[in-house]
Amino acid sequence: MIGIDAFVKAFTEKTDCTFKNRAVFIGLQGSYGRGEAAETSDIDVVLILDTLCISDLDTYKNMLDTLPYRNLICGFISGKDELTNWEESELFQFLHDTTPIKGNLDFIFEKIDGKAVSRAIKIGACNIYHTCAHNYVHEQSTEILRALFKSARFVLQAILFSETGEYLKSKNELLSRSAKATEILQAERKFSDGEIDFNRASAILFDFAQKILRHN
């Protein structure tokens, strides 16, 4: 396993050295942010700079090339103003799925209200519905289906947040609190383990999205 604390320290030090005082926020997303990482998990790093131009992307890319586990590093980089004006439904997920390392995201917190959460649910369901149908008929890609299961987890998190006011970050939390989450997460595991086939897994996801769209 990667020593994530040592990596984060190295990343932060390199960022401070490279961008001086321009880093508004550094955080972790994905499995490392949730404490669920496996040996092959990507390291999803968030970097928000005061401003961002194309030359900054070159600088950032070159900086990352000097860090260990370069092949696993991915994530999100943005200027502060662009993130502030981002689609609110995506900001909901972004805020709650990001573990702060340096700085905070208070400047986007006030933009997230009940309407943003409702939009996150509806847009997520629309994307799953359309992509699942397209993939079932045309691509028949297992990788796309795995990505849709991940999207379904985000939608489940938004649904539970709208119902309870709590954002449940980990799979274990979702499993303990929602029968629908249990169905989706168990289907995801069974598909990964080969216990259910592509058609059955697709049907579960399609039905999940369809029910949301019919009742919202």
LOLUM-352970 format. One record per residue: chain; residue in one letter; x negated, y, z negated of N, C-alpha, C in turn; residue number from 1. Coordinates in Angstrom, 3 decimals, decimal comma. Atoms other than C-alpha are relative to their C-alpha. Layout:
chain	resn	n.c1	n.c2	n.c3	ca.c1	ca.c2	ca.c3	c.c1	c.c2	c.c3	resi
A	A	X	Y	Z	X	Y	Z	X	Y	Z	NUM $
...
END
This chain:
chain	resn	n.c1	n.c2	n.c3	ca.c1	ca.c2	ca.c3	c.c1	c.c2	c.c3	resi
A	M	-0,828	-1,203	0,000	0,000	0,000	0,000	-0,866	1,258	0,000	1 $
A	I	0,682	-1,293	-0,025	-1,052	3,570	0,669	0,098	0,651	-1,373	2 $
A	G	-0,037	-0,806	1,217	-2,015	5,613	-2,383	0,586	1,359	0,346	3 $
A	I	-0,679	-1,197	-0,509	0,568	8,286	-1,623	-0,384	1,248	-0,781	4 $
A	D	0,397	-1,175	0,785	-0,470	10,582	-4,490	-1,329	0,561	0,501	5 $
A	A	1,295	-0,449	-0,513	-4,041	10,703	-3,173	0,164	0,621	1,388	6 $
A	F	-0,238	-0,557	-1,333	-2,761	11,282	0,360	0,608	1,393	-0,093	7 $
A	V	-0,672	-1,294	0,154	-0,457	14,120	-0,734	-0,990	1,063	-0,463	8 $
A	K	1,020	-0,942	0,489	-3,343	15,753	-2,602	-0,912	0,429	1,147	9 $
A	A	0,874	-0,312	-1,126	-5,585	15,529	0,467	0,723	0,856	1,033	10 $
A	F	-0,788	-0,770	-0,972	-2,809	16,815	2,737	0,170	1,445	-0,457	11 $
A	T	-0,224	-1,347	0,526	-2,066	19,780	0,488	-1,278	0,824	0,036	12 $
A	E	1,274	-0,718	-0,015	-5,716	20,718	0,152	-0,393	0,391	1,421	13 $
A	K	0,324	-0,305	-1,397	-6,247	20,487	3,920	0,901	1,108	0,546	14 $
A	T	-0,944	-1,022	-0,462	-3,125	22,578	4,558	-0,369	1,369	-0,545	15 $
A	D	0,395	-1,271	0,609	-4,214	25,271	2,117	-1,257	0,553	0,650	16 $
A	C	1,251	-0,425	-0,631	-7,658	25,362	3,715	0,233	0,459	1,438	17 $
A	T	-0,229	-0,275	-1,421	-6,303	25,397	7,271	0,887	1,217	0,220	18 $
A	F	-0,980	-1,068	-0,213	-3,343	27,765	6,928	-0,037	1,079	-1,092	19 $
A	K	0,172	-0,975	1,081	-4,523	29,709	3,850	1,283	0,117	-0,812	20 $
A	N	-1,208	-0,189	0,825	-1,472	31,221	2,104	1,284	-0,007	0,827	21 $
A	R	-1,148	-0,037	-0,907	0,939	30,618	5,000	1,007	-1,128	-0,253	22 $
A	A	-0,901	1,125	0,244	2,481	27,365	3,718	1,064	0,397	-1,025	23 $
A	V	-1,117	-0,347	0,871	5,913	28,216	2,273	0,452	-1,215	-0,807	24 $
A	F	-0,510	1,213	0,634	6,794	24,607	1,473	-0,694	-1,229	0,577	25 $
A	I	0,481	1,327	-0,407	5,335	21,097	1,571	0,869	-1,026	-0,720	26 $
A	G	-0,829	1,028	0,627	7,455	18,012	0,939	-0,152	-1,345	0,684	27 $
A	L	-0,033	1,354	-0,556	7,987	14,319	1,607	1,440	-0,406	0,270	28 $
A	Q	-1,300	0,579	-0,315	10,939	12,677	3,322	-0,159	-1,503	0,210	29 $
A	G	0,069	1,408	-0,350	11,808	9,114	4,244	-0,263	-0,899	-1,187	30 $
A	S	0,144	1,034	1,031	10,852	6,022	2,296	-0,973	0,415	-1,103	31 $
A	Y	0,907	-0,459	1,058	7,927	7,650	0,463	0,669	1,043	-0,879	32 $
A	G	-0,737	-0,976	0,784	10,163	10,509	-0,613	1,025	-0,644	-0,917	33 $
A	R	-0,993	0,711	0,814	12,724	7,997	-1,926	-0,613	-1,005	-0,953	34 $
A	G	0,645	1,016	0,830	10,152	5,744	-3,584	0,314	-1,407	0,462	35 $
A	E	-0,367	1,311	-0,543	11,087	2,837	-1,277	-0,972	-0,461	1,083	36 $
A	A	0,918	0,260	-1,107	8,008	2,667	0,946	-0,513	-1,432	0,002	37 $
A	A	0,662	1,285	-0,208	6,654	-0,565	2,363	-1,385	0,268	0,601	38 $
A	E	1,381	-0,156	-0,451	3,133	-1,203	3,608	-0,109	0,681	1,350	39 $
A	T	0,052	-0,567	-1,350	3,973	-0,163	7,170	0,853	1,257	0,158	40 $
A	S	-0,874	-1,174	-0,080	6,199	2,812	6,314	-0,738	1,226	0,521	41 $
A	D	0,543	-1,289	-0,418	5,619	6,127	8,046	-0,092	0,947	-1,196	42 $
A	I	0,112	-1,055	1,007	4,513	9,088	5,953	0,655	1,243	0,592	43 $
A	D	-0,781	-1,112	-0,555	7,180	11,722	6,668	-0,277	1,277	-0,787	44 $
A	V	0,409	-1,222	0,683	5,627	15,056	5,724	0,763	1,198	0,559	45 $
A	V	-0,665	-1,245	-0,391	7,499	18,373	5,775	-0,948	1,165	-0,260	46 $
A	L	0,806	-1,210	0,166	5,546	21,586	6,348	0,780	1,185	0,564	47 $
A	I	-0,654	-1,241	-0,422	7,254	24,981	6,479	-1,007	1,135	-0,149	48 $
A	L	0,923	-1,137	-0,003	5,029	27,901	7,453	0,784	1,308	0,025	49 $
A	D	-0,664	-1,311	-0,035	5,797	31,613	7,179	0,536	0,288	1,397	50 $
A	T	-0,423	-0,058	-1,396	5,960	31,662	10,992	-0,671	-1,169	0,717	51 $
A	L	0,578	1,123	-0,744	5,216	29,051	13,629	-0,051	0,341	1,479	52 $
A	C	0,150	-0,170	-1,438	3,834	29,419	17,139	-0,695	-1,242	0,564	53 $
A	I	0,514	1,208	-0,629	2,538	26,879	19,632	-1,459	-0,254	-0,384	54 $
A	S	1,398	0,198	0,392	-1,082	27,499	18,650	-0,102	-0,608	-1,398	55 $
A	D	-0,027	0,626	1,322	-0,161	26,556	15,077	0,188	-1,512	0,113	56 $
A	L	-0,187	1,433	-0,200	0,981	23,171	16,393	-1,317	-0,674	0,382	57 $
A	D	1,327	0,534	-0,329	-2,463	22,643	17,927	-0,861	-0,099	-1,253	58 $
A	T	0,791	-0,018	1,236	-4,077	23,615	14,635	0,453	-1,124	-0,937	59 $
A	Y	-0,550	1,027	0,880	-1,771	21,298	12,702	-0,376	-1,400	0,493	60 $
A	K	0,360	1,291	-0,577	-2,374	18,388	15,073	-1,467	-0,325	-0,266	61 $
A	N	1,423	0,220	0,252	-6,133	18,812	14,742	-0,273	-0,263	-1,483	62 $
A	M	0,150	0,234	1,432	-5,805	18,991	10,951	0,395	-1,429	-0,373	63 $
A	L	-0,470	1,350	0,303	-3,826	15,758	10,823	-0,994	-1,059	0,465	64 $
A	D	0,980	0,963	-0,519	-6,508	14,025	12,890	-1,155	-0,241	-0,964	65 $
A	T	1,090	0,153	0,972	-8,920	14,526	9,987	0,440	-0,775	-1,247	66 $
A	L	-0,534	0,661	1,188	-6,658	12,772	7,454	0,063	-1,507	0,179	67 $
A	P	-0,175	1,454	-0,094	-6,478	9,065	6,624	1,436	-0,359	0,384	68 $
A	Y	-1,316	0,525	-0,390	-3,546	6,973	7,922	0,651	0,864	1,077	69 $
A	R	-0,538	-0,903	-1,023	-3,175	9,281	10,906	1,100	-0,654	0,822	70 $
A	N	-0,995	0,690	-0,830	-1,206	6,632	12,806	1,358	-0,120	-0,687	71 $
A	L	-1,253	0,104	0,735	1,453	6,653	10,071	0,626	1,363	-0,302	72 $
A	I	-0,495	-1,329	0,353	1,830	10,421	9,660	0,971	0,509	1,062	73 $
A	C	-0,961	-0,656	-0,889	4,936	12,004	11,158	0,706	1,064	-0,841	74 $
A	G	-0,722	-0,946	0,842	7,561	14,435	9,881	0,457	1,244	0,734	75 $
A	F	-0,672	-1,212	-0,472	8,865	17,964	10,329	-0,869	1,213	-0,287	76 $
A	I	0,693	-1,275	0,195	7,162	21,316	10,842	0,866	1,098	0,595	77 $
A	S	-0,851	-1,100	-0,458	8,945	24,658	11,201	-0,493	1,308	-0,586	78 $
A	G	0,127	-1,306	0,613	8,747	28,356	10,636	1,155	0,234	-0,959	79 $
A	K	-1,040	-0,236	1,006	10,749	29,694	7,686	1,277	0,563	0,616	80 $
A	D	-1,195	-0,620	-0,583	13,105	31,838	9,786	0,808	-0,994	0,817	81 $
A	E	-0,710	0,997	-0,801	13,919	28,972	12,154	0,788	-0,955	-0,898	82 $
A	L	-0,690	0,917	0,910	14,775	26,658	9,250	1,179	0,701	-0,674	83 $
A	T	-1,081	-0,754	0,637	16,869	29,359	7,590	1,225	0,076	0,901	84 $
A	N	-1,102	-0,126	-0,954	18,975	29,605	10,744	0,377	-1,332	0,663	85 $
A	W	-0,283	1,331	-0,533	19,218	25,846	11,350	1,485	-0,325	-0,173	86 $
A	E	-1,366	0,497	0,141	22,552	24,042	11,800	0,226	-0,469	-1,439	87 $
A	E	-0,206	0,224	1,440	24,028	23,904	8,277	0,235	-1,468	-0,352	88 $
A	S	-0,253	1,415	0,292	25,179	20,277	8,512	-1,303	-0,796	-0,069	89 $
A	E	1,299	0,668	0,053	21,589	19,192	9,185	-0,802	0,473	-1,210	90 $
A	L	0,689	-0,499	1,188	20,290	21,425	6,401	0,432	-0,742	-1,257	91 $
A	F	-0,478	0,771	1,146	22,467	19,498	3,934	-0,854	-1,242	-0,196	92 $
A	Q	0,793	1,233	0,099	20,671	16,248	4,699	-1,466	0,318	-0,265	93 $
A	F	1,404	-0,387	0,129	17,300	17,968	4,993	-0,335	0,359	-1,441	94 $
A	L	0,251	-0,454	1,365	17,552	19,589	1,573	-0,018	-1,168	-0,981	95 $
A	H	-0,138	1,056	0,996	18,675	16,507	-0,315	-0,933	-1,178	0,235	96 $
A	D	0,873	1,131	-0,302	16,389	14,039	1,442	-1,480	0,368	-0,101	97 $
A	T	1,387	-0,470	0,063	13,226	16,089	0,846	-0,462	0,128	-1,445	98 $
A	T	0,608	-0,090	1,330	11,056	15,655	-2,238	-1,069	1,089	0,024	99 $
A	P	0,970	-1,099	-0,040	9,168	18,909	-2,966	-1,386	-0,424	-0,511	100 $
A	I	1,388	0,159	0,440	5,393	18,822	-3,244	-0,572	1,358	-0,410	101 $
A	K	0,459	-1,361	0,272	4,642	22,538	-3,112	1,063	0,976	0,471	102 $
A	G	-1,028	-0,961	-0,356	7,094	25,436	-3,126	1,390	-0,585	-0,183	103 $
A	N	-1,378	0,462	0,122	10,870	25,082	-2,908	0,799	0,412	1,234	104 $
A	L	-0,884	-0,286	-1,136	13,764	25,230	-0,443	1,201	0,823	-0,430	105 $
A	D	-1,107	-0,812	0,495	15,919	27,679	-2,399	0,552	0,928	1,074	106 $
A	F	-0,450	-0,957	-1,018	16,110	29,936	0,649	1,028	-0,604	0,961	107 $
A	I	-1,056	0,587	-0,832	18,371	27,419	2,446	1,160	-0,543	-0,836	108 $
A	F	-1,011	0,619	0,862	20,386	26,219	-0,564	1,366	0,667	0,140	109 $
A	E	-1,268	-0,732	-0,033	23,043	28,948	-0,331	0,767	-0,202	1,299	110 $
A	K	-0,662	0,201	-1,283	23,821	28,013	3,290	0,815	-1,293	0,041	111 $
A	I	-0,632	1,317	-0,020	25,111	24,556	2,328	1,244	0,022	-0,878	112 $
A	D	-1,270	0,027	0,731	28,790	24,453	1,359	0,804	-1,227	0,420	113 $
A	G	-0,835	1,140	-0,333	31,687	22,016	1,682	0,184	-0,196	1,491	114 $
A	K	-0,152	0,102	-1,450	32,103	22,818	5,360	-1,230	-0,644	0,644	115 $
A	A	1,232	0,588	-0,538	28,467	21,914	6,024	-0,023	-1,505	-0,232	116 $
A	V	-0,031	1,432	0,315	28,933	18,548	4,302	1,001	-0,716	0,899	117 $
A	S	-1,009	0,598	-0,880	32,126	17,844	6,275	-0,513	-0,121	1,431	118 $
A	R	0,577	0,049	-1,346	30,321	18,693	9,497	-1,075	-1,073	0,095	119 $
A	A	1,030	1,047	0,008	27,445	16,392	8,534	0,639	-1,372	0,179	120 $
A	I	-0,715	1,279	-0,111	29,920	13,529	8,150	0,530	-0,191	1,417	121 $
A	K	-0,647	0,130	-1,311	31,769	14,232	11,403	-1,017	-0,112	1,130	122 $
A	I	1,013	0,047	-1,051	28,728	14,910	13,570	-0,741	-1,332	-0,047	123 $
A	G	0,671	1,289	0,140	27,001	11,825	12,162	0,834	-1,136	0,558	124 $
A	A	-0,899	1,049	-0,501	30,031	9,656	12,904	0,123	0,061	1,518	125 $
A	C	-0,072	-0,158	-1,461	30,319	11,087	16,438	-1,230	-0,590	0,679	126 $
A	N	1,248	0,496	-0,589	26,676	10,300	17,166	-0,089	-1,518	-0,077	127 $
A	I	0,032	1,460	0,141	26,956	6,757	15,803	0,975	-0,650	0,972	128 $
A	Y	-1,039	0,544	-0,877	30,177	6,093	17,721	-0,469	-0,016	1,459	129 $
A	H	0,409	-0,113	-1,405	28,839	7,356	21,053	-1,222	-0,872	0,290	130 $
A	T	1,239	0,731	-0,262	25,348	5,853	20,763	0,207	-1,502	-0,110	131 $
A	C	-0,275	1,424	0,167	26,662	2,512	19,536	0,697	-0,558	1,241	132 $
A	A	-0,718	0,445	-1,195	29,088	2,219	22,461	-0,924	-0,035	1,220	133 $
A	H	0,933	-0,068	-1,144	26,446	3,313	24,989	-1,031	-1,115	-0,080	134 $
A	N	1,020	1,027	0,178	23,851	0,959	23,551	0,568	-1,396	0,230	135 $
A	Y	-0,651	1,303	-0,141	26,296	-1,956	23,471	0,206	-0,355	1,470	136 $
A	V	-0,313	0,241	-1,404	27,190	-1,550	27,155	-1,248	0,033	0,881	137 $
A	H	1,091	-0,267	-0,935	23,932	-0,298	28,696	-1,376	-0,464	-0,480	138 $
A	E	1,376	0,236	0,425	20,733	-0,497	26,649	-0,199	-1,351	-0,689	139 $
A	Q	0,105	1,209	0,826	21,359	-3,379	24,241	-1,352	-0,063	-0,721	140 $
A	S	1,292	-0,143	0,672	18,353	-2,153	22,271	0,131	-0,246	-1,500	141 $
A	T	0,001	0,244	1,445	17,686	-3,548	18,807	-0,594	1,190	-0,750	142 $
A	E	0,606	-1,156	0,657	15,542	-0,494	18,008	1,021	1,122	-0,168	143 $
A	I	-1,049	-1,014	0,111	18,424	1,860	18,750	0,983	-0,391	-1,091	144 $
A	L	-0,943	0,458	1,014	20,689	-0,259	16,568	-0,570	0,187	-1,403	145 $
A	R	0,628	-0,222	1,311	18,218	-0,104	13,679	0,056	1,480	-0,372	146 $
A	A	-0,068	-1,440	0,262	18,117	3,686	14,025	1,422	0,417	-0,370	147 $
A	L	-1,393	-0,320	0,323	21,928	3,775	13,917	0,353	-0,409	-1,425	148 $
A	F	-0,223	0,374	1,392	21,936	1,913	10,623	-0,567	1,071	-0,933	149 $
A	K	0,581	-1,086	0,795	19,655	4,615	9,253	0,924	1,218	0,024	150 $
A	S	-0,937	-1,111	-0,106	22,059	7,271	10,545	1,242	-0,242	-0,844	151 $
A	A	-1,181	0,334	0,796	24,938	5,437	8,869	-0,258	0,226	-1,488	152 $
A	R	0,332	-0,275	1,406	23,127	5,678	5,517	0,136	1,481	-0,297	153 $
A	F	-0,121	-1,447	0,197	22,937	9,453	5,937	1,472	0,416	-0,079	154 $
A	V	-1,426	-0,317	0,024	26,661	9,611	6,694	0,617	-0,457	-1,319	155 $
A	L	-0,499	0,506	1,284	27,417	7,474	3,626	-0,397	0,929	-1,145	156 $
A	Q	0,458	-0,921	1,042	25,334	9,803	1,477	0,837	1,278	0,005	157 $
A	A	-0,821	-1,217	-0,103	27,309	12,794	2,783	1,426	-0,258	-0,488	158 $
A	I	-1,355	0,342	0,448	30,646	11,037	2,183	0,052	-0,053	-1,520	159 $
A	L	0,006	0,125	1,459	29,751	10,180	-1,405	-0,246	1,343	-0,672	160 $
A	F	0,230	-1,334	0,555	28,453	13,699	-2,001	1,290	0,813	0,040	161 $
A	S	-1,257	-0,753	-0,112	31,743	15,156	-0,769	1,023	-0,476	-1,023	162 $
A	E	-0,952	0,567	0,950	33,626	12,852	-3,137	-0,399	0,219	-1,457	163 $
A	T	0,471	-0,004	1,387	31,440	13,070	-6,250	-0,889	1,184	-0,367	164 $
A	G	0,948	-1,068	0,283	29,045	16,007	-5,898	-1,401	-0,507	-0,279	165 $
A	E	1,320	0,599	0,221	26,119	13,586	-6,274	-0,601	-0,431	1,328	166 $
A	Y	0,708	0,504	-1,167	23,509	12,866	-3,641	-0,802	-1,215	-0,447	167 $
A	L	0,654	1,248	0,386	22,432	9,235	-3,981	-1,100	-0,299	1,010	168 $
A	K	1,123	0,015	-0,925	18,974	9,032	-2,497	-0,430	-1,399	0,415	169 $
A	S	0,557	1,319	-0,281	18,011	5,374	-2,732	1,064	-1,000	0,419	170 $
A	K	-0,915	1,065	-0,393	19,548	2,228	-1,283	0,655	-0,640	-1,224	171 $
A	N	-0,547	0,635	1,203	19,968	0,763	-4,759	1,125	0,828	-0,609	172 $
A	E	-1,064	-0,871	0,512	21,994	3,787	-5,867	1,260	-0,117	0,848	173 $
A	L	-1,151	0,130	-0,895	24,226	3,504	-2,815	0,704	-1,341	-0,205	174 $
A	L	-0,574	1,330	0,189	24,721	-0,223	-3,350	0,816	-0,089	-1,279	175 $
A	S	-0,671	0,097	1,298	25,778	0,323	-6,946	1,265	0,854	-0,082	176 $
A	R	-1,079	-0,966	0,135	28,319	3,045	-6,184	1,062	-0,069	1,091	177 $
A	S	-0,925	-0,067	-1,128	30,077	2,289	-2,893	0,121	-1,355	0,695	178 $
A	A	-0,249	1,253	-0,711	31,687	-0,818	-1,385	-0,316	0,146	1,486	179 $
A	K	0,287	-0,235	-1,413	31,420	0,711	2,090	-1,509	0,037	0,239	180 $
A	A	1,458	-0,024	-0,126	27,711	1,411	1,547	-0,557	-1,412	-0,094	181 $
A	T	0,456	1,383	0,142	27,254	-2,191	0,405	0,189	-0,762	1,305	182 $
A	E	-0,267	0,691	-1,265	28,864	-3,457	3,621	-1,016	0,386	1,066	183 $
A	I	0,928	-0,474	-1,031	26,655	-1,288	5,852	-1,438	-0,429	-0,311	184 $
A	L	1,375	0,338	0,362	23,417	-1,891	3,943	-0,253	-1,498	0,074	185 $
A	Q	0,158	1,447	-0,121	23,991	-5,630	3,772	-0,036	-0,425	1,467	186 $
A	A	0,038	0,288	-1,434	24,725	-5,696	7,506	-1,354	0,374	0,593	187 $
A	E	1,330	-0,415	-0,463	21,490	-3,782	8,116	-1,041	-1,054	-0,351	188 $
A	R	0,958	1,031	0,434	19,534	-6,346	6,086	0,195	-1,288	0,784	189 $
A	K	-0,275	1,252	-0,710	21,245	-9,311	7,745	-0,437	0,088	1,461	190 $
A	F	0,442	-0,176	-1,379	20,536	-7,871	11,200	-1,524	-0,085	0,087	191 $
A	S	1,468	0,045	0,016	16,856	-7,354	10,326	-0,514	-1,419	-0,229	192 $
A	D	0,413	1,376	0,318	16,665	-10,918	8,975	0,502	-1,029	1,003	193 $
A	G	-0,507	0,915	-1,007	18,424	-12,410	11,988	1,217	-0,805	-0,419	194 $
A	E	-1,177	0,732	0,488	21,473	-13,525	10,005	1,271	0,370	0,764	195 $
A	I	-1,090	-0,363	-0,908	23,860	-11,607	12,265	-0,620	0,505	1,297	196 $
A	D	0,573	-0,359	-1,298	23,390	-10,922	15,958	0,306	1,448	0,378	197 $
A	F	-0,145	-1,371	-0,497	23,319	-7,710	17,979	1,471	0,394	0,118	198 $
A	N	-1,408	-0,328	-0,219	27,028	-7,881	18,868	0,733	0,227	-1,315	199 $
A	R	-0,687	-0,141	1,284	28,204	-8,370	15,283	-0,450	1,275	-0,713	200 $
A	A	0,513	-1,210	0,649	25,956	-5,619	13,922	0,553	1,251	0,678	201 $
A	S	-0,553	-1,135	-0,731	27,148	-3,256	16,646	1,460	0,217	-0,363	202 $
A	A	-1,419	-0,101	0,330	30,771	-4,030	15,837	0,212	0,623	-1,378	203 $
A	I	-0,113	-0,562	1,355	30,238	-3,193	12,158	-0,233	1,504	0,027	204 $
A	L	0,298	-1,431	-0,081	28,688	0,177	12,972	1,073	0,758	0,771	205 $
A	F	-1,038	-0,641	-0,806	31,250	0,996	15,642	1,277	0,181	-0,821	206 $
A	D	-1,196	-0,065	0,843	34,118	0,212	13,244	-0,159	1,056	-1,095	207 $
A	F	0,296	-0,987	1,037	32,469	2,345	10,541	0,221	1,416	0,533	208 $
A	A	-0,127	-1,343	-0,579	32,232	5,406	12,810	1,425	0,274	0,460	209 $
A	Q	-1,362	-0,167	-0,492	35,647	4,859	14,340	0,974	0,370	-1,115	210 $
A	K	-0,890	-0,286	1,117	37,401	4,853	10,967	-0,194	1,418	-0,522	211 $
A	I	0,254	-1,371	0,441	35,708	8,110	9,961	0,650	0,988	0,958	212 $
A	L	-0,541	-0,936	-0,977	36,721	9,823	13,197	1,518	-0,009	0,042	213 $
A	R	-1,463	0,075	-0,014	40,317	8,622	12,960	0,633	0,643	-1,238	214 $
A	H	-0,573	-0,512	1,263	40,749	9,922	9,417	-0,586	1,333	-0,414	215 $
A	N	0,562	-1,314	0,307	38,879	13,237	9,586	0,401	1,006	1,074	216 $
END
